[in-house]
Amino acid sequence: EVVVVGSCMTDLVSLTTRLPKAGETVLGHKFFVGFGGKGANQCVQSARLGAKTSLICKVGKDSFGNDYVDNLKKNGISTAFVGQTTDAATGTASIIVNSEGQNVIVIVPGANLFLNSEDLKRASDVICKAKVVVCQLEITPAVSLEALKMARASGVRTLFNPAPAHPDLDPQFYTYSDIFCCNETEAEILTGIPVGNLEDAEKVGRMLLERGCKLVIVTLGAEGCMMISGDETIPKHVPAGKVRAVDTTGAGDSFVGALAFYLAYYPQLSMEEMIRKSNCVASVSVQAPGTQSSYPYRKDLPQDLF
Ligand code: ADP
């Protein structure tokens, strides 16, 4: 089983010709509500590939929270450890996008910050019996770290995605990550080194590896990934296929969710092969608009991925 400990966010998206200035009201031409949050996104992608999944998260006891629970169930995700709180509203991302595709975003984590230690303890059975536990940073960091520690203590593989990244990440996140998977922006925030090419990716990957994780993956958008491992002297560039990208939002989460699936269900594959397959899944997600709405199902993918 894949267990994700992380966030749920309701995306409230308005499309306008231009972004409003302070104090200004502009007329939009389209509005839609989407399901997002890095934790849920990753869990949804894993589930759509066929993984048995549990999401450990917290939403509000409100209509967005109820809708989110329904969404998780529709994706076949176990909601046994989805809490609903009255202390805060379901997390939201209010997003305004102009006709050039530029956006402004306000994120209110809300209920996500109320996921706590007790919630993890209640879920300790599923965490400790998982094949892989996946965490990010859209919940209280101490809670993510505790989940990684619980997994490690039971010999469960840990996959950590330091997103959104902070320069002062607790160093324990490195030591408790079997696989540390970040994008170029996150890698730059964590190391101070901008990633402009494969050499930079290798360099930052090595720096992160030296902080104590077993394997670092730096995702590179259309370029695929750089994999830096402690066991091998040569870092590996794993390219992504050439596709026509229409919307890359949530591609990183599709990648992480896919990787969790392969770690749990195809442990015999080499890491390079798992990354290659995860690149394929994520590159399908960039060819359709939206976040979860763009994530492919097993039946829609080439069967040699399974
Ligand atoms: P994030 O969404 O966090 O910014 P990336 O942009 O690095 O993450 O993308 C994550 C993964 O999605 C990449 O490693 C790759 O597999 C896939 N991907 C992203 N953009 C493209 C693209 N334009 N073409 C093909 N694959 C892509």
Residues whose N, C-alpha, C, O or C-beta is under 5 A from the ligand:
A	BS01	ADP	N183 T219 L220 G221 A222 G224 C225 A240 G241 V243 A245 T248 G250 A251 G252 F255 S278 N279 A282 S283 V286
